[in-house]
Amino acid sequence: MTEQIMAKVDKEELRTVIAATLDVDVAEVTDGALFVEDLEVDSLMALEIAVNLEQRYQVKIGESELSGVTTLDSTHALLEELLRKAGR
């Protein structure tokens, strides 16, 4: 039961991780802010976000999955799904 509780991804923590990776203010990483259009994320920055998230949450984010991650909300949903599939 403890593992299921641990599997929940805290959205505010995720927001902080992404803001730190992008070197932007946490307030700029709104739930619906588009990474490319609003936060000016390029492919290298997207890869850096993915690597940080993989290390932090112990998941593997595939290239096809990474292309579908466009906002904090979609990132949160993907991490929740990956953790659920991993049984964590």
C-alpha positions in Angstrom: 0.0 0.0 0.0 2.9 2.4 0.8 4.2 1.9 -2.8 0.9 3.0 -4.3 1.0 6.2 -2.2 4.6 6.8 -3.3 3.6 6.4 -7.0 1.5 9.6 -7.0 3.4 12.4 -8.7 3.1 15.6 -6.8 2.2 18.2 -9.4 3.8 21.1 -7.5 7.1 19.1 -7.1 7.0 18.4 -10.8 6.4 22.1 -11.5 9.5 22.9 -9.4 11.6 20.3 -11.1 10.7 21.6 -14.6 11.1 25.2 -13.6 14.6 24.5 -12.2 15.6 22.5 -15.3 14.4 25.4 -17.6 15.8 28.1 -15.2 12.5 29.9 -15.1 10.3 31.1 -12.3 8.0 28.4 -11.0 5.0 30.7 -11.7 5.8 30.6 -15.4 5.2 26.8 -15.4 1.4 26.9 -15.3 -0.6 23.7 -15.8 -1.4 24.6 -19.4 1.7 26.6 -20.5 3.0 25.1 -23.7 6.6 24.1 -23.3 7.7 25.1 -26.8 5.5 28.1 -27.5 5.2 29.7 -24.0 8.4 28.5 -22.3 10.7 28.4 -25.4 11.8 24.8 -24.8 13.9 23.4 -27.6 14.8 19.8 -28.2 17.9 19.8 -26.0 15.9 21.3 -23.1 13.2 18.7 -23.6 15.8 16.0 -23.4 17.2 17.5 -20.3 13.7 17.6 -18.7 13.2 13.9 -19.7 16.5 12.8 -18.2 15.8 14.6 -14.9 12.4 13.1 -14.7 13.6 9.6 -15.5 16.2 9.8 -12.8 13.8 11.3 -10.2 10.9 8.9 -10.8 12.9 5.9 -12.0 11.0 5.5 -15.3 11.9 5.4 -18.9 10.4 8.0 -21.2 10.4 6.9 -24.8 11.0 9.2 -27.7 7.4 8.8 -28.9 6.1 9.6 -25.4 8.4 12.6 -25.1 6.9 14.2 -28.3 3.5 14.1 -26.7 4.6 16.0 -23.6 3.7 19.6 -24.3 2.5 21.0 -20.9 2.9 20.4 -17.2 -0.5 18.6 -17.2 0.6 16.2 -20.0 3.9 15.6 -18.3 2.1 14.8 -15.0 -0.3 12.4 -16.8 2.5 10.6 -18.6 4.5 10.1 -15.3 1.4 8.8 -13.5 0.8 6.4 -16.4 4.4 5.2 -16.5 4.4 4.6 -12.8 1.1 2.8 -12.9 2.4 0.5 -15.7 5.5 -0.2 -13.7 3.3 -1.2 -10.8 4.6 1.6 -8.5 
